[in-house]
Amino acid sequence: MKMQDSGKPLSEATISKFEKLLNVKLPQDYIEFMLENNGGMPTEEWIFDFIGANNISNRSVIQNFMVIYIEATNAIDDLKNSYKLLVDEGFAPPSALPIADDPSGNIIFLVVSEKDYGKVNFGDHELEDPETGYLVMSPIADSFADFINNCALNIV
């Protein structure tokens, strides 16, 4: 699975600094992906399936994976800025790290809290939980590795 427009290569030390900055612990499978790619746009269509709101089967495609930038930036794919914006604006809990998006503006989240640690969820930008105000999240995969493997099976 190849990427284009990835960020600058990362080191484990840079990822560790990133984790401390956001006060999160990234799953090892996601760290390995970022060390190899640092985000970017898939060169093929990475399609994934999930059960969305109202138990309806859905399908989407990865448009872009977020990038960890070492320098300050206003880039739309900046993982740190996206995370802070979504949490500060009340669209996502601090346990949900936005790792990718689809062409419709929906966000793929990686759970970084103890409960459901490492799971990947689909955040529907059109649906809001009335109790929390967060985007409605639907499970995609039990781990980042499972998510990537499922996408690999559906490459068009």
SVG drawing of the C-alpha trace seen along z (x, -y; Angstrom):
<svg xmlns="http://www.w3.org/2000/svg" viewBox="-32 -28 46 37">
<polyline fill="none" stroke="black" stroke-width="0.4" points="0.0,0.0 1.7,-3.1 1.2,-6.8 1.9,-10.1 2.2,-13.5 3.3,-12.1 5.0,-14.2 8.7,-14.2 10.0,-10.9 9.5,-10.5 11.7,-9.0 10.6,-7.2 11.8,-10.2 9.6,-12.5 6.6,-10.3 7.3,-10.1 7.4,-14.0 4.1,-14.0 2.5,-11.6 3.7,-13.7 2.5,-16.9 -1.1,-15.5 -0.9,-13.3 -1.8,-10.2 -0.2,-6.8 -0.4,-5.6 -0.9,-1.9 2.2,-0.2 0.6,0.8 -0.2,-2.9 3.3,-4.0 4.8,-1.5 2.5,-2.9 3.5,-6.5 7.2,-5.6 6.9,-4.1 4.5,-6.7 3.8,-9.7 0.3,-10.0 -0.4,-10.9 -2.8,-10.1 -3.2,-6.5 -2.2,-6.0 -5.1,-3.5 -8.7,-3.6 -8.6,-2.2 -12.2,-1.2 -13.6,-0.2 -16.9,1.1 -18.6,0.3 -22.0,0.5 -23.2,-3.1 -26.1,-4.8 -29.3,-2.8 -27.4,0.5 -27.0,-0.3 -24.1,1.2 -21.9,-1.5 -18.8,-1.8 -16.3,-4.7 -12.8,-5.4 -9.8,-7.0 -9.0,-10.3 -6.0,-11.3 -4.2,-10.1 -3.2,-12.9 0.5,-13.9 2.6,-14.6 4.4,-17.8 7.6,-18.6 7.3,-22.4 4.3,-24.6 1.9,-24.6 -1.7,-25.4 -1.9,-22.4 -5.4,-20.9 -3.8,-17.4 -1.9,-18.4 -2.8,-15.7 -2.0,-17.8 -4.1,-20.8 -7.0,-18.6 -7.0,-16.8 -6.9,-20.0 -9.6,-21.7 -12.0,-18.7 -11.6,-18.4 -11.6,-22.1 -14.7,-22.7 -16.5,-19.7 -16.8,-17.5 -14.8,-14.7 -13.6,-13.4 -9.9,-13.6 -9.9,-9.8 -10.5,-10.0 -7.5,-10.9 -8.4,-11.9 -6.1,-9.8 -7.8,-10.1 -10.7,-11.5 -12.9,-10.5 -14.0,-12.6 -17.2,-13.6 -15.6,-15.2 -16.1,-12.3 -13.3,-11.5 -11.7,-8.2 -10.7,-8.1 -8.2,-6.0 -9.2,-5.4 -6.3,-6.3 -8.0,-5.8 -8.0,-2.7 -11.5,-1.8 -11.6,-0.5 -7.8,-1.3 -6.6,-0.9 -10.0,-0.6 -10.8,-2.5 -14.1,-4.4 -15.9,-6.3 -17.1,-9.8 -20.0,-11.0 -19.7,-14.8 -23.5,-15.1 -24.6,-13.3 -24.1,-14.6 -24.8,-12.7 -27.5,-14.8 -26.1,-14.1 -22.4,-14.8 -22.4,-16.9 -19.7,-14.7 -19.8,-13.3 -21.6,-10.0 -19.0,-7.2 -19.4,-3.9 -16.9,-1.0 -14.8,-0.1 -12.1,2.3 -10.7,3.6 -7.2,2.3 -5.4,0.1 -3.7,3.2 -7.1,4.8 -8.3,1.5 -5.4,1.4 -5.7,5.1 -9.5,4.7 -8.7,1.7 -6.1,3.8 -8.7,6.5 -10.9,3.8 -8.3,1.9 -9.9,1.1"/>
</svg>
